[in-house]
């Protein structure tokens, strides 16, 4: 009896054999699957495509449907979820209690809490993707710390980045940052722009206060 490969094995094999374009699309599909898993949503090709569009701008469902490699990875994720859901109750992780802060909450309150959790999951997934892209870009073009330290401290006690010795943030990382800043408010429910100078939840909590938003905006614009 043949054993179906695990999703991690499928992912590793496709990355090792694929082009840069395929790898980039596969990373986004994996992020979309992670977000859907966290939200306990369906792992259909269409749902993965919708989530990938919402988080990263693509790939679209039709592109996924046209790629046997993309579908192979999603199929592996679906098999693993099905196997996990059909395990005996004794093998499942023990329940620690209610997932809500109180037991007497009405339906609307529980639904609001569920929506907030799902939005936070989407934001965390998008931030992880951005962090990975910035990390990859930094590894490809590392800063010359020795040159920066030898230049001595600046007037504000910061360390200077030597022009011509340490390259600016790569265009790919700036594009990813710019896309996140531009699309976050438009694509994620419950998130709003604060006078175009910051990003926060509609409940008032800051995601990017004005000072950090301005810093990231200046980096994205190069």
Helices and strands as residue ranges (DSSP letters): H 7-17, H 20-38, H 45-56, H 61-65, H 68-85, G 89-91, H 107-140, H 145-150, H 171-187, E 191-193, E 199-201, E 206-208, H 210-220
